Amino acid sequence: MPSLFEFHEHSKLLPSRKLLLLALVFSVLLFFPPAFVGDHNLKLVTWALMILLELSAIAWVASHTSMRSSGMVVALGALILLSPWLIVAVSSMLSHWCCMRYSHLERLCDLATRTSATLDAANITHWICWGTLLGAVRHGDQPFQAVPWEHDFDICVFDKDWPRVVAAVRSDPGLFMPPPSMAVMDGTIRSRIARLYVDFSRFKPMRGGFLESRDHHHVLVRFPESDLLPLTTRQACNLDMPTPARAENVLEAFFHDWQTPRWPHGPTAVTCRIIHDCNLPEDQLPM
């Protein structure tokens, strides 16, 4: 029996250009399923499964082609492995991979203000945090007081209030929180593709008057409760949003060197250093 990539005359032959077209189609499809997954870890698993599926499909196609050299197979394998990065780079030019479009930022702020109003109506203590708090403190001159390269709106709550938060959000027909996610969307496909969502973090009171939580990378974040309460307000999304009393101290706990603009971790950091869609002066771009 011939090997997987061995040419044999009884194979069903496919022209190389058809093979390249199929590889391109698979590469594009690779990007979309993870885009519809809200949870970060599940997104990574979905992406890995899509890569395995694409590898299997290309291997099957390659076994039915007239390729005599392994060079084409190697080239296709490289295309498969690089396709996520290539698609991200293209989306940087055509969409808002690095910095958000103004229309998307407006839509996100509509979602955030509705979420905050829903929590207020249920008398649930909440405050802006993470990148949203960073925007309110460091980027007050930007549209909607947002970090231009952030793509979500961050709200923190007390862990004891979490069941009430879920109940309040799910009782609002204009909000969508798919279980077991901790993110809120407006339920539209457009928002999912654009990755527009409100992200929740939960903090627990600990001994010694501290509040603790873990970020999305499971790193422990800890600061005194006196840095949080009593809550004050700052402008975010052009509205007064509940904010920690000592916002700079809380940002120090979140980011350490919070005054230095940096790209988020992951593919964004790599691609946006090379090509970005941010309409900002060079001295305002992150490192």
C-alpha positions as a Markdown table, in Angstrom:
| # | Residue | x | y | z |
|---|---|---|---|---|
| 1 | Met | 0.0 | 0.0 | 0.0 |
| 2 | Pro | 1.4 | 3.4 | -0.9 |
| 3 | Ser | 2.3 | 5.9 | 1.8 |
| 4 | Leu | 0.0 | 8.8 | 2.6 |
| 5 | Phe | 1.9 | 11.3 | 0.4 |
| 6 | Glu | 3.2 | 8.8 | -2.2 |
| 7 | Phe | 2.2 | 9.5 | -5.8 |
| 8 | His | 0.6 | 6.6 | -7.5 |
| 9 | Glu | -1.2 | 6.4 | -10.8 |
| 10 | His | -4.4 | 5.0 | -9.5 |
| 11 | Ser | -5.0 | 8.0 | -7.2 |
| 12 | Lys | -7.8 | 10.4 | -7.8 |
| 13 | Leu | -5.8 | 13.4 | -9.0 |
| 14 | Leu | -6.6 | 16.9 | -7.8 |
| 15 | Pro | -4.9 | 19.9 | -9.4 |
| 16 | Ser | -2.5 | 21.7 | -7.1 |
| 17 | Arg | -4.5 | 25.0 | -7.4 |
| 18 | Lys | -7.6 | 23.2 | -6.1 |
| 19 | Leu | -5.5 | 22.0 | -3.1 |
| 20 | Leu | -4.3 | 25.5 | -2.4 |
| 21 | Leu | -7.9 | 26.8 | -2.6 |
| 22 | Leu | -9.0 | 24.1 | -0.2 |
| 23 | Ala | -6.1 | 25.0 | 2.2 |
| 24 | Leu | -7.2 | 28.7 | 2.0 |
| 25 | Val | -10.8 | 27.8 | 2.7 |
| 26 | Phe | -9.8 | 25.7 | 5.7 |
| 27 | Ser | -7.6 | 28.5 | 7.0 |
| 28 | Val | -10.4 | 31.0 | 6.9 |
| 29 | Leu | -12.8 | 28.5 | 8.6 |
| 30 | Leu | -10.2 | 28.0 | 11.3 |
| 31 | Phe | -10.7 | 31.5 | 12.5 |
| 32 | Phe | -14.5 | 31.6 | 12.9 |
| 33 | Pro | -15.6 | 28.8 | 15.3 |
| 34 | Pro | -13.4 | 30.2 | 18.1 |
| 35 | Ala | -14.8 | 33.7 | 17.5 |
| 36 | Phe | -18.2 | 32.4 | 18.6 |
| 37 | Val | -16.8 | 31.0 | 21.9 |
| 38 | Gly | -16.8 | 33.4 | 24.9 |
| 39 | Asp | -14.8 | 31.5 | 27.5 |
| 40 | His | -11.1 | 31.9 | 27.0 |
| 41 | Asn | -10.0 | 28.4 | 27.8 |
| 42 | Leu | -12.8 | 26.9 | 25.7 |
| 43 | Lys | -11.7 | 29.2 | 22.8 |
| 44 | Leu | -8.2 | 27.7 | 23.0 |
| 45 | Val | -9.6 | 24.2 | 23.0 |
| 46 | Thr | -11.8 | 25.0 | 20.0 |
| 47 | Trp | -8.9 | 26.5 | 18.1 |
| 48 | Ala | -6.8 | 23.4 | 18.8 |
| 49 | Leu | -9.5 | 21.1 | 17.6 |
| 50 | Met | -10.0 | 23.2 | 14.4 |
| 51 | Ile | -6.2 | 22.9 | 13.7 |
| 52 | Leu | -6.4 | 19.1 | 14.1 |
| 53 | Leu | -9.4 | 19.0 | 11.8 |
| 54 | Glu | -7.6 | 21.1 | 9.2 |
| 55 | Leu | -4.5 | 19.0 | 9.4 |
| 56 | Ser | -6.5 | 15.8 | 8.8 |
| 57 | Ala | -8.4 | 17.4 | 5.9 |
| 58 | Ile | -5.2 | 18.6 | 4.2 |
| 59 | Ala | -3.6 | 15.2 | 4.8 |
| 60 | Trp | -6.5 | 13.5 | 3.1 |
| 61 | Val | -6.4 | 15.9 | 0.2 |
| 62 | Ala | -2.7 | 15.6 | -0.2 |
| 63 | Ser | -3.0 | 11.8 | -0.4 |
| 64 | His | -5.3 | 12.3 | -3.4 |
| 65 | Thr | -3.1 | 14.6 | -5.3 |
| 66 | Ser | -0.4 | 14.2 | -7.9 |
| 67 | Met | 2.3 | 15.8 | -5.8 |
| 68 | Arg | 5.7 | 14.1 | -6.4 |
| 69 | Ser | 7.6 | 16.2 | -4.0 |
| 70 | Ser | 7.2 | 16.7 | -0.2 |
| 71 | Gly | 7.9 | 20.4 | -0.7 |
| 72 | Met | 4.3 | 21.2 | -1.4 |
| 73 | Val | 3.2 | 19.2 | 1.7 |
| 74 | Val | 5.7 | 21.1 | 3.9 |
| 75 | Ala | 4.4 | 24.4 | 2.4 |
| 76 | Leu | 0.8 | 23.5 | 3.1 |
| 77 | Gly | 1.7 | 22.4 | 6.7 |
| 78 | Ala | 3.3 | 25.8 | 7.2 |
| 79 | Leu | 0.2 | 27.6 | 5.9 |
| 80 | Ile | -2.0 | 25.6 | 8.3 |
| 81 | Leu | 0.2 | 26.4 | 11.3 |
| 82 | Leu | 0.6 | 30.1 | 10.3 |
| 83 | Ser | -3.0 | 30.6 | 9.2 |
| 84 | Pro | -4.3 | 31.9 | 12.6 |
| 85 | Trp | -1.5 | 34.5 | 12.6 |
| 86 | Leu | -2.1 | 35.4 | 9.0 |
| 87 | Ile | -5.8 | 35.9 | 9.5 |
| 88 | Val | -5.2 | 38.0 | 12.6 |
| 89 | Ala | -2.8 | 40.2 | 10.6 |
| 90 | Val | -5.3 | 40.6 | 7.9 |
| 91 | Ser | -8.1 | 41.4 | 10.4 |
| 92 | Ser | -5.7 | 44.1 | 11.8 |
| 93 | Met | -5.9 | 45.8 | 8.5 |
| 94 | Leu | -9.6 | 45.3 | 7.8 |
| 95 | Ser | -11.3 | 45.3 | 11.2 |
| 96 | His | -10.4 | 46.2 | 14.8 |
| 97 | Trp | -8.1 | 43.5 | 16.0 |
| 98 | Cys | -5.8 | 46.1 | 17.7 |
| 99 | Cys | -8.0 | 49.1 | 18.4 |
| 100 | Met | -11.8 | 49.2 | 18.5 |
| 101 | Arg | -13.8 | 51.0 | 15.9 |
| 102 | Tyr | -15.8 | 53.9 | 17.2 |
| 103 | Ser | -19.2 | 52.2 | 16.2 |
| 104 | His | -18.2 | 49.1 | 18.1 |
| 105 | Leu | -17.1 | 51.1 | 21.1 |
| 106 | Glu | -20.5 | 52.8 | 21.1 |
| 107 | Arg | -22.2 | 49.4 | 21.0 |
| 108 | Leu | -20.1 | 48.1 | 23.9 |
| 109 | Cys | -20.9 | 51.2 | 26.0 |
| 110 | Asp | -24.6 | 50.7 | 25.4 |
| 111 | Leu | -24.2 | 47.1 | 26.6 |
| 112 | Ala | -22.1 | 48.2 | 29.6 |
| 113 | Thr | -24.4 | 51.0 | 30.8 |
| 114 | Arg | -27.5 | 48.6 | 30.5 |
| 115 | Thr | -25.7 | 46.0 | 32.5 |
| 116 | Ser | -24.7 | 48.5 | 35.2 |
| 117 | Ala | -28.2 | 49.9 | 35.3 |
| 118 | Thr | -29.6 | 46.3 | 35.8 |
| 119 | Leu | -27.2 | 45.7 | 38.7 |
| 120 | Asp | -28.2 | 49.1 | 40.2 |
| 121 | Ala | -31.9 | 48.2 | 40.0 |
| 122 | Ala | -31.1 | 45.0 | 41.9 |
| 123 | Asn | -29.0 | 46.9 | 44.5 |
| 124 | Ile | -25.9 | 44.9 | 43.7 |
| 125 | Thr | -22.6 | 46.6 | 44.6 |
| 126 | His | -20.3 | 46.7 | 41.5 |
| 127 | Trp | -17.4 | 48.8 | 40.2 |
| 128 | Ile | -15.3 | 49.2 | 37.1 |
| 129 | Cys | -12.0 | 47.3 | 37.1 |
| 130 | Trp | -9.1 | 46.0 | 35.1 |
| 131 | Gly | -8.8 | 47.6 | 31.6 |
| 132 | Thr | -12.0 | 49.7 | 32.0 |
| 133 | Leu | -10.7 | 51.2 | 35.2 |
| 134 | Leu | -7.3 | 51.7 | 33.5 |
| 135 | Gly | -9.1 | 53.6 | 30.7 |
| 136 | Ala | -11.0 | 55.8 | 33.1 |
| 137 | Val | -7.8 | 56.8 | 34.9 |
| 138 | Arg | -5.2 | 56.8 | 32.2 |
| 139 | His | -7.2 | 57.5 | 29.0 |
| 140 | Gly | -9.7 | 60.1 | 30.1 |
| 141 | Asp | -9.0 | 62.1 | 26.9 |
| 142 | Gln | -9.9 | 59.2 | 24.6 |
| 143 | Pro | -13.5 | 58.5 | 23.3 |
| 144 | Phe | -15.6 | 57.0 | 26.0 |
| 145 | Gln | -12.6 | 57.1 | 28.3 |
| 146 | Ala | -11.5 | 53.7 | 27.0 |
| 147 | Val | -8.2 | 52.1 | 26.4 |
| 148 | Pro | -8.2 | 52.1 | 22.6 |
| 149 | Trp | -6.9 | 48.5 | 22.3 |
| 150 | Glu | -9.3 | 47.0 | 24.9 |
| 151 | His | -12.3 | 45.0 | 23.5 |
| 152 | Asp | -14.4 | 44.4 | 26.6 |
| 153 | Phe | -15.9 | 46.3 | 29.6 |
| 154 | Asp | -14.8 | 45.0 | 33.0 |
| 155 | Ile | -17.1 | 45.0 | 36.0 |
| 156 | Cys | -16.2 | 43.6 | 39.4 |
| 157 | Val | -18.6 | 42.3 | 42.1 |
| 158 | Phe | -18.4 | 40.6 | 45.5 |
| 159 | Asp | -18.4 | 36.9 | 45.2 |
| 160 | Lys | -21.3 | 36.6 | 47.7 |
| 161 | Asp | -23.5 | 38.6 | 45.2 |
| 162 | Trp | -22.7 | 36.4 | 42.2 |
| 163 | Pro | -26.0 | 34.4 | 42.3 |
| 164 | Arg | -27.9 | 37.7 | 42.4 |
| 165 | Val | -25.8 | 39.1 | 39.5 |
| 166 | Val | -26.6 | 36.1 | 37.3 |
| 167 | Ala | -30.3 | 36.3 | 38.2 |
| 168 | Ala | -30.5 | 40.0 | 37.5 |
| 169 | Val | -28.7 | 39.8 | 34.2 |
| 170 | Arg | -30.7 | 36.9 | 32.9 |
| 171 | Ser | -33.9 | 38.6 | 33.9 |
| 172 | Asp | -33.1 | 41.4 | 31.5 |
| 173 | Pro | -34.3 | 40.4 | 28.0 |
| 174 | Gly | -31.8 | 42.8 | 26.4 |
| 175 | Leu | -28.8 | 40.9 | 28.0 |
| 176 | Phe | -27.4 | 37.5 | 27.2 |
| 177 | Met | -25.2 | 35.5 | 29.5 |
| 178 | Pro | -24.6 | 32.0 | 28.2 |
| 179 | Pro | -23.8 | 29.4 | 31.0 |
| 180 | Pro | -21.2 | 28.9 | 32.4 |
| 181 | Ser | -19.7 | 32.1 | 31.0 |
| 182 | Met | -19.0 | 35.2 | 33.2 |
| 183 | Ala | -19.5 | 37.5 | 30.2 |
| 184 | Val | -22.6 | 39.4 | 29.1 |
| 185 | Met | -23.5 | 40.0 | 25.5 |
| 186 | Asp | -26.5 | 41.5 | 23.7 |
| 187 | Gly | -27.1 | 38.1 | 22.0 |
| 188 | Thr | -26.5 | 39.2 | 18.4 |
| 189 | Ile | -24.1 | 37.4 | 16.1 |
| 190 | Arg | -22.5 | 40.7 | 15.1 |
| 191 | Ser | -21.5 | 41.3 | 18.7 |
| 192 | Arg | -20.0 | 37.8 | 19.0 |
| 193 | Ile | -17.9 | 38.3 | 15.9 |
| 194 | Ala | -16.8 | 41.7 | 17.1 |
| 195 | Arg | -16.1 | 40.2 | 20.6 |
| 196 | Leu | -18.2 | 42.9 | 22.3 |
| 197 | Tyr | -19.0 | 41.8 | 25.9 |
| 198 | Val | -19.1 | 42.8 | 29.5 |
| 199 | Asp | -16.7 | 40.7 | 31.6 |
| 200 | Phe | -17.3 | 40.0 | 35.3 |
| 201 | Ser | -14.7 | 39.4 | 38.0 |
| 202 | Arg | -15.6 | 38.3 | 41.5 |
| 203 | Phe | -13.7 | 39.4 | 44.7 |
| 204 | Lys | -13.8 | 37.6 | 48.1 |
| 205 | Pro | -13.1 | 39.4 | 51.4 |
| 206 | Met | -10.1 | 37.8 | 53.2 |
| 207 | Arg | -8.5 | 38.0 | 56.6 |
| 208 | Gly | -6.8 | 41.3 | 57.4 |
| 209 | Gly | -9.2 | 43.4 | 55.4 |
| 210 | Phe | -8.1 | 42.3 | 52.0 |
| 211 | Leu | -10.0 | 41.5 | 48.8 |
| 212 | Glu | -8.8 | 38.7 | 46.6 |
| 213 | Ser | -9.5 | 37.3 | 43.1 |
| 214 | Arg | -7.7 | 35.6 | 40.2 |
| 215 | Asp | -7.3 | 37.1 | 36.8 |
| 216 | His | -8.0 | 35.2 | 33.5 |
| 217 | His | -4.5 | 33.8 | 33.7 |
| 218 | His | -5.2 | 32.5 | 37.3 |
| 219 | Val | -2.8 | 35.0 | 38.8 |
| 220 | Leu | -3.8 | 36.1 | 42.4 |
| 221 | Val | -4.8 | 39.7 | 42.7 |
| 222 | Arg | -5.0 | 41.2 | 46.2 |
| 223 | Phe | -5.6 | 44.6 | 47.6 |
| 224 | Pro | -6.9 | 46.2 | 50.9 |
| 225 | Glu | -10.7 | 46.7 | 51.0 |
| 226 | Ser | -10.0 | 50.2 | 52.1 |
| 227 | Asp | -8.7 | 50.9 | 48.6 |
| 228 | Leu | -12.1 | 50.0 | 47.3 |
| 229 | Leu | -14.6 | 51.4 | 49.7 |
| 230 | Pro | -16.3 | 53.7 | 49.9 |
| 231 | Leu | -16.9 | 53.7 | 46.1 |
| 232 | Thr | -16.6 | 56.9 | 44.2 |
| 233 | Thr | -17.3 | 57.7 | 40.5 |
| 234 | Arg | -15.3 | 58.3 | 37.4 |
| 235 | Gln | -16.2 | 58.9 | 33.8 |
| 236 | Ala | -16.4 | 55.7 | 31.7 |
| 237 | Cys | -18.5 | 55.4 | 28.5 |
| 238 | Asn | -19.2 | 59.2 | 29.1 |
| 239 | Leu | -21.1 | 58.3 | 32.3 |
| 240 | Asp | -20.3 | 58.4 | 36.0 |
| 241 | Met | -19.4 | 54.8 | 36.8 |
| 242 | Pro | -18.8 | 53.3 | 40.3 |
| 243 | Thr | -15.0 | 53.3 | 40.9 |
| 244 | Pro | -12.6 | 52.2 | 43.7 |
| 245 | Ala | -11.9 | 54.9 | 46.2 |
| 246 | Arg | -8.1 | 54.7 | 45.6 |
| 247 | Ala | -8.1 | 53.7 | 41.9 |
| 248 | Glu | -4.4 | 54.1 | 41.4 |
| 249 | Asn | -3.6 | 51.6 | 44.2 |
| 250 | Val | -6.1 | 49.1 | 42.8 |
| 251 | Leu | -4.5 | 49.5 | 39.3 |
| 252 | Glu | -1.1 | 48.8 | 40.9 |
| 253 | Ala | -2.5 | 45.5 | 42.2 |
| 254 | Phe | -3.9 | 44.7 | 38.8 |
| 255 | Phe | -1.1 | 45.7 | 36.5 |
| 256 | His | 1.9 | 46.8 | 38.5 |
| 257 | Asp | 3.4 | 49.2 | 35.9 |
| 258 | Trp | 0.0 | 50.5 | 34.9 |
| 259 | Gln | 1.2 | 53.8 | 33.7 |
| 260 | Thr | 3.1 | 52.3 | 30.7 |
| 261 | Pro | 0.8 | 51.4 | 27.8 |
| 262 | Arg | 1.2 | 47.8 | 26.7 |
| 263 | Trp | -0.6 | 45.6 | 24.2 |
| 264 | Pro | -2.6 | 42.7 | 25.7 |
| 265 | His | -1.0 | 39.3 | 25.9 |
| 266 | Gly | -1.3 | 36.7 | 23.1 |
| 267 | Pro | -1.5 | 37.0 | 19.4 |
| 268 | Thr | -2.7 | 40.6 | 19.6 |
| 269 | Ala | 0.6 | 41.7 | 21.2 |
| 270 | Val | 2.6 | 40.1 | 18.4 |
| 271 | Thr | 0.6 | 41.1 | 15.4 |
| 272 | Cys | -0.1 | 44.7 | 16.6 |
| 273 | Arg | 3.5 | 45.4 | 17.0 |
| 274 | Ile | 3.9 | 44.7 | 13.3 |
| 275 | Ile | 0.7 | 46.1 | 11.9 |
| 276 | His | -2.1 | 47.9 | 13.7 |
| 277 | Asp | -5.3 | 49.8 | 12.9 |
| 278 | Cys | -5.0 | 52.4 | 15.7 |
| 279 | Asn | -5.4 | 56.0 | 14.7 |
| 280 | Leu | -3.1 | 57.2 | 17.4 |
| 281 | Pro | 0.1 | 59.2 | 17.5 |
| 282 | Glu | 3.2 | 57.1 | 17.7 |
| 283 | Asp | 4.0 | 58.3 | 21.3 |
| 284 | Gln | 0.6 | 57.1 | 22.4 |
| 285 | Leu | 0.9 | 53.5 | 21.1 |
| 286 | Pro | 1.7 | 50.8 | 23.6 |
| 287 | Met | 5.0 | 48.9 | 23.8 |
